[in-house]
Amino acid sequence: MSIPKKYIVLFALFIVPLLFYIFLSLGINNFAKLPVLTKNVINVSSISNEHQFDNRITIVTFLGTKVGEVKGELFNLNEKIYKPFYGFKDFQLIVIAPNEVEADVQKLQKEIGAYTNMVKWSFVFADEQEITMLYNSFNTNQSLDTNLHSSKAFIIDKDVNLRGRTDDEDSADGKLFGYDMQSVANLNNKMKDDVKVVLAEYRLALKKNNADREI
């Protein structure tokens, strides 16, 4: 028995969009999101009028005063995290550095920029108090060293929350606040996966919002 054409049209117009909406809703609700470890960190806009964390997925690092000694960390981050993701619209990488190393940072930018499109890189210069205040708002289980440096890279989401892991097998309490830039394996096997998860969250949320408007 053939199905009347008008029923096929009605099904396509009303039932299919409804099923699509239900599918998206279930997908978002069941999606394994990357945990929020610290809510409402201090926004970088508090120390720089030209930059902000809001409505962006941001990778944050703290460079410190010994630029030459730690620049390899940024090269690792550039290769394993920045290059795969800089094409995403709301992705950015922000390096926090002390005011006194601006000349050294300019040299570093030229070195990285020789083979990288640095359109999503930003360097924010601040004094010791501002850098310490920003870092402490992340409320991690480690402090900056005496050079205002951390070997960890951090993920800040669009709501200005610090993301990470609560079940990390290599951490004593399971909490992974930042990703070790000295370890290519850590960046490749952990941070890359976690950035993908955060990006996927927002893509799914965007699809859901679009579906809501269409229904």
C-alpha positions as CSV (number, residue, x, y, z in Angstrom):
1,M,0.0,0.0,0.0
2,S,1.5,3.4,-1.1
3,I,1.7,6.2,1.4
4,P,-0.1,9.4,0.1
5,K,2.3,12.1,-0.9
6,K,0.8,14.7,1.4
7,Y,1.7,12.5,4.5
8,I,5.2,12.2,3.3
9,V,5.5,16.0,2.9
10,L,4.0,16.5,6.4
11,F,6.4,14.0,7.9
12,A,9.3,15.8,6.3
13,L,8.2,19.2,7.4
14,F,7.3,18.5,11.0
15,I,8.4,15.2,12.2
16,V,12.0,15.1,10.9
17,P,12.9,18.5,12.5
18,L,11.4,17.4,15.8
19,L,13.4,14.2,15.7
20,F,16.5,16.1,14.9
21,Y,15.9,18.4,17.8
22,I,15.4,15.5,20.2
23,F,18.6,13.9,18.9
24,L,20.6,17.1,19.5
25,S,19.2,17.5,23.0
26,L,20.0,13.9,23.9
27,G,23.5,14.3,22.5
28,I,24.3,17.5,24.4
29,N,22.8,16.1,27.7
30,N,24.9,12.9,27.4
31,F,28.0,14.5,26.1
32,A,31.0,14.0,28.4
33,K,32.0,17.6,29.1
34,L,35.4,18.7,30.4
35,P,35.0,19.5,34.1
36,V,35.1,23.0,35.5
37,L,37.9,23.2,38.1
38,T,37.7,26.9,39.0
39,K,34.8,29.2,38.3
40,N,35.1,32.8,37.3
41,V,38.8,33.3,37.2
42,I,40.0,36.9,36.9
43,N,39.5,38.1,33.3
44,V,42.7,39.1,31.5
45,S,40.8,42.3,30.6
46,S,41.7,43.4,34.1
47,I,45.3,43.9,33.1
48,S,44.9,44.5,29.4
49,N,42.3,46.7,27.7
50,E,42.9,44.9,24.4
51,H,42.3,41.3,25.5
52,Q,39.6,39.3,27.2
53,F,38.6,35.7,28.0
54,D,34.8,36.2,27.5
55,N,33.2,34.3,24.6
56,R,36.5,32.7,23.6
57,I,38.3,29.4,24.2
58,T,41.6,30.5,25.5
59,I,44.9,28.8,26.1
60,V,46.9,30.7,28.8
61,T,50.5,30.4,29.7
62,F,52.8,32.3,32.1
63,L,56.2,32.9,30.5
64,G,58.2,34.4,33.3
65,T,61.5,36.3,33.1
66,K,63.8,33.6,31.8
67,V,62.4,33.6,28.3
68,G,65.4,31.9,26.7
69,E,65.3,29.0,29.2
70,V,61.6,28.2,28.7
71,K,60.9,29.1,25.1
72,G,60.9,25.5,24.1
73,E,57.7,25.0,26.0
74,L,56.0,27.5,23.7
75,F,57.4,25.8,20.7
76,N,55.9,22.5,21.9
77,L,52.5,24.2,22.6
78,N,52.6,25.8,19.2
79,E,53.1,22.5,17.4
80,K,50.8,20.3,19.4
81,I,47.9,22.7,20.3
82,Y,48.0,26.0,18.5
83,K,48.5,24.8,15.0
84,P,45.7,22.1,15.0
85,F,43.1,24.6,16.5
86,Y,43.9,28.2,15.5
87,G,41.5,27.9,12.6
88,F,38.5,27.8,15.0
89,K,36.8,31.2,15.1
90,D,36.8,31.7,18.9
91,F,40.1,30.1,19.7
92,Q,43.0,32.2,21.1
93,L,46.4,31.7,22.8
94,I,47.5,34.3,25.4
95,V,50.9,34.4,26.9
96,I,51.3,36.4,30.1
97,A,54.8,38.0,30.6
98,P,56.5,40.5,32.9
99,N,57.0,44.0,31.5
100,E,60.8,43.7,31.6
101,V,61.0,40.9,29.1
102,E,59.2,42.7,26.2
103,A,62.4,42.8,24.1
104,D,63.1,39.1,24.6
105,V,59.5,38.3,23.7
106,Q,59.7,40.2,20.4
107,K,62.6,38.0,19.4
108,L,60.6,34.9,20.4
109,Q,57.7,36.1,18.3
110,K,59.9,36.3,15.3
111,E,61.3,32.8,15.9
112,I,57.8,31.3,16.2
113,G,56.4,33.4,13.4
114,A,59.0,32.3,11.0
115,Y,56.9,29.1,10.4
116,T,53.6,29.8,12.1
117,N,50.6,32.0,11.4
118,M,50.4,33.8,14.7
119,V,47.1,35.5,14.1
120,K,45.6,34.0,17.3
121,W,48.7,34.5,19.5
122,S,48.6,37.4,22.0
123,F,51.3,38.5,24.5
124,V,50.1,40.5,27.5
125,F,52.7,42.3,29.6
126,A,52.0,43.1,33.2
127,D,53.8,43.7,36.5
128,E,54.5,41.1,39.2
129,Q,51.4,41.9,41.2
130,E,49.0,41.7,38.3
131,I,50.5,38.4,37.0
132,T,50.4,36.8,40.5
133,M,46.8,38.0,41.0
134,L,45.7,36.5,37.7
135,Y,47.5,33.2,38.2
136,N,46.2,32.8,41.8
137,S,42.6,33.2,40.6
138,F,43.0,29.9,38.8
139,N,43.3,28.3,42.2
140,T,45.5,25.5,41.1
141,N,47.5,23.1,43.3
142,Q,50.8,24.8,42.3
143,S,52.3,28.3,42.5
144,L,54.3,30.3,40.0
145,D,58.0,30.0,40.4
146,T,60.3,32.9,41.5
147,N,60.5,34.0,37.9
148,L,56.7,34.3,37.5
149,H,56.8,31.2,35.3
150,S,54.7,28.1,35.1
151,S,55.4,25.2,32.8
152,K,51.7,24.5,32.5
153,A,49.2,25.7,29.9
154,F,45.6,26.3,31.0
155,I,42.3,26.1,29.3
156,I,39.8,28.9,30.0
157,D,36.3,28.6,28.5
158,K,33.9,31.2,27.2
159,D,32.4,31.7,30.6
160,V,35.8,32.5,32.1
161,N,36.1,29.2,33.9
162,L,39.2,27.0,34.2
163,R,38.7,23.6,32.6
164,G,40.7,20.4,33.3
165,R,40.4,16.9,34.6
166,T,39.1,15.4,37.8
167,D,40.1,11.8,37.1
168,D,43.7,12.2,35.8
169,E,45.6,9.0,36.4
170,D,48.9,10.8,36.8
171,S,47.7,13.3,39.5
172,A,47.6,12.4,43.2
173,D,44.1,13.7,43.7
174,G,43.0,13.2,40.1
175,K,42.8,16.9,39.4
176,L,44.7,18.2,36.3
177,F,44.6,22.0,36.3
178,G,47.2,22.6,33.6
179,Y,49.0,20.7,31.0
180,D,52.8,20.3,31.1
181,M,54.3,22.1,28.1
182,Q,57.7,20.4,28.7
183,S,56.0,17.0,27.8
184,V,55.1,16.6,24.1
185,A,53.2,13.4,25.1
186,N,51.2,15.3,27.7
187,L,50.2,17.9,25.2
188,N,49.5,15.4,22.5
189,N,47.7,12.8,24.5
190,K,45.8,14.9,27.1
191,M,45.6,18.6,26.2
192,K,44.7,18.1,22.6
193,D,41.9,15.7,23.5
194,D,40.5,18.1,26.1
195,V,40.6,21.1,23.8
196,K,38.6,19.0,21.3
197,V,36.0,18.3,24.0
198,V,35.6,21.9,24.9
199,L,35.3,22.9,21.2
200,A,32.7,20.1,20.6
201,E,30.7,21.3,23.6
202,Y,30.2,24.7,22.0
203,R,29.6,23.3,18.5
204,L,26.8,21.1,19.9
205,A,25.3,24.0,21.9
206,L,25.3,26.1,18.7
207,K,23.6,23.4,16.7
208,K,20.9,23.1,19.5
209,N,20.3,26.8,19.5
210,N,19.9,26.8,15.7
211,A,17.5,23.9,15.9
212,D,15.5,25.7,18.6
213,R,15.1,28.7,16.3
214,E,14.0,26.5,13.3
215,I,11.3,24.6,15.2
